[in-house]
C-alpha cells in the first residue's frame, strides 16, 4: 500500500482522536466537515437545533443546541464537557437567512433582521465565548467560523445577512486577539452553495452567482469542508483572517 502524501499524513496526525465540535453540524457544511473529519480519525460532536432521536454514540454524536438561546448554548457546553472534556476544533456553522430581491430593503422585516442577526452573529459570539474554556483544554485548539463572501460584497441573500457576516469577521479578529496565543480563530468565507441554508432561494440565484464568479461555478461543500480542516490543522501560523472559498465571486 502506497504511503499517504505528506500533507495527508499531517492531516491524519492532526485529526486522529481530535474532538471536533460542529455547531450547525447537521446542515450542508456541517455534514461535509463531519464526514471528512470522521474519515481522518476524529471524534465528532454535532450541535443541532433539533437533535435527532437517538443522537448516537461513539465517534459521531448529535446534541441539541439553539444558538439564538444563551441558556441552550451553555447547556450544550456542559454536555460537551461531560462527553469529551475538551474541544480541539470548534466549527461555527449554524445560521439561517432569507432570499430577498436586491434593492428591496423595505422587505427586511424586524423578525427577519432579528432572526438573521441572532443566528449568524450574536449566536456565533456566544458559542465562541462559552466554548473557550473547553478549547483551552484542547490540543492545538482552533475556532473556524463559517462566514460569507457577502461580508465583503454587501450582497448575498439580504443586507442583514451581509451585515451579520461582516460582524462575524470583525468578532473573529477580536477573538483571535483575545484568545491568543493559545487558541487560533479563523474564518472560511464561501459564496452561495447548493444547500437549503437560505429560505426562499430561487434556482436562478445560484446560476447568477456562478456566472458572476471568476471560475464560472460554485464552490462545492466538499471544497469548503476541506478548507475548514486545512485551516484548522495545516495553517498553524494563521489567526484572525478570513479565507474566501468562493470560486472567485469576490473578484
N, C-alpha and C positions, 0 to 999 in steps of 0.2 A: 504494500500500500504506500502510495506516494505521500511524503510528509506534507503537512499543511504549509502554505506560503507563510513567510514570517509575519505578515500583517494579520493573518487569520489566527496564527498561534498567539499573538499578542491579545487579540480579542477574546479568544478562548480562555487565556490565562486571566484576563481582567474580569471575565463574566462567570467563571466557574464558581459555583456556590454563592455568587453575589446575590444580595437581596435587592431586587428591583421592584419598586413600588410605582404603579402607574395609576394616577388619578384620572379618571376617564378611560379606564382600562378595557372597557367593552365596546368602545367606539372604533371607528376605522383605523385611526393612527394607533390607538392603544392596543388593539388586537394585533396589528402588524409588528409593533415593538415587542409585545409579549411573545409572539411566535419566534422572532429572531433571538430574543434573549433566552428563551427556553431551549432552543436548538443549540445554543452556545453554553449551556450548563447552568444558567441562572435559576434562582428561585424567584417566582413572580407573585406579587400580591397586587391584585387589581382593586381599585375603588370604583364603585359604580352607584349611581343614584338608586337604582333598583337592583340589588344583588340577586341573582337567580337562586331559586330554591336549591338547597344542597350546593353550597358555594364551593365545594371541592376541598380536597386535602392534598398533602404532598407538595409538589413544586409549583402548583398553579392554583391559587385560591382567589375568590372574589368576595369582598366585604362591602357593606353599604356605606356610602358617603354622599352627602349633598353639599356641594361646595358653596351653595348660597346660604348655608346654615352653619354658623360658627360652632354651635354645640355638636353638630354632626361631624364636623372636621375633628374636633377634639376627641370624640368617641372613636373615630377611625384611627387616630394616632394611638389611642390606648389599645385598640385591637391589634394594631401592627406591633406595638411593644410586646403584647402578650404572645403573639405568634412568632415574631422574629427577633425582637430585642434591639434591632438596629435597622438602618437603611443605608445601602451603599449607593444606589442610583434612584433618584426621585424624578419621575417624569410627570409633568403637569400638563395634561392634555384635555382636561374637562372644559366644557363650554357649550354655547349654542349661539345661533344667530338666525336672522330672518332676512330673506332676499327682498329688497325694496327697490323700486325703479330709481335710477340715478336722477338727481335733480329734484327729488321729492322729499326733502327733509320734513315736510308737513306730515308725512305718513309715519314719522317716528313718534309713536305714542309714548306716554310716560311708562306704560307697562313694558313696552319693547325696550326702551332705554334702560330701565331698571334690570330687566332680565339679562340683557346683553352685558351690561357693566358688572353686575353681580357675579355672573358665571365666568366671565373671561378675565376680569381684572381683580376685583375685590376677593373673589374666591381663591384665585391663584396666590395672592399675597398671604391670605390666611393659611393656606396649605404650607407655603414656604416657612412662615413663622412657626407654625405648630409642629412641623416635621423637623425643624432644625436640631432639637435635642437628640432625635434618633439618628440624624445624619452625623452628628458629632461622634457617635459611637461606631460609625461605619468605616469601611475600608476604602480609601481614596474616594471620599464621598463627593457627590456632584448632583446638582439640580439641573435638569434640562427642561426648560419651558417650551411649550409649543405656541409660538407667536404667529404672525402672519405678515406677508409682504404688504398687506393693506395698511400696516402701521407706517410704512414709508410712502405709499402711493396715495393714501387717503381714499382709496376706492374700496373694492370688495363688496360684500353683501349690503352694508349700510354704513353710515357715518359713525354711529355709536360703536359698531364693531371695530372699525379702524381706530377710533379713539381708545377703546378698551385695550387693543393690542399695542398701541403706542404707549399707553400707561404701563403695560406689562414689560415692554422693552426698557423703560426707564426704571421700573422696580427691579428688573434683573441687574442693571448696573448698580443700583443702590445695594441690593442684597449681595452682589459679588464683593463689594467693598466691606459690607458689614460682617460677612461670614468668612472672609479671607483671614489667614492663609489656609485654613483647614478645609473649607468647603468651596468648591468651584460652582459657578452659576452661569449657564449659557442659555441662549435661545436658538431654536430651529424655526425658520420662518418660511413655511410653504406658501404657495398661491392656492387657488381653488383646486380641490381634489374631488375625485369621484366618490363621494360619501354622502350620507344623508344628514351631515352636520348642520347644514343651513336649511331652515324651513322655507318651503315655497320656492325653492330654486328651480328655474326652468332649464331644460337641456341646452338651450341656445346660449345660456350664460357660460357654460363650460366650453362650448365651441368658440365663443368670442374670446375667452381667456386664452385658450390655446393659440388662436390666431394672433393675439397681441403679444405672445411670448416669443422671445428671440429664437428658441428652439422649436417653435410651432407645435408644441404639445404640452400636456400637463405633466407635472411630476407624478410619480406613482406613490402609492402608500408604502411600498417596499423601499423606495429610494429615501423617503422621509424617515422611515424606521431605521434604516442603515445609518443615516446621518445622525440620528439620536444616539445610537450606540457608539459610533466612531467618536462623536464629540465627548461622550461620557468616558471612554476608555483609551482613546488614542490621542486626543488633543489635550494632553495633560498640562500644557503651558498656557492654555487659553481660559479666560474667565471674563465675564462681563460683556460678552459680544453676542451679536445676532447673526446667524449664518443662513442666508437665503438658500432654499431648496425649491426653486420655483420655475425651472426651465427658462430663466431669463426674463420673467414677467416684470421685474423691477427696472429693466433697462429702457 
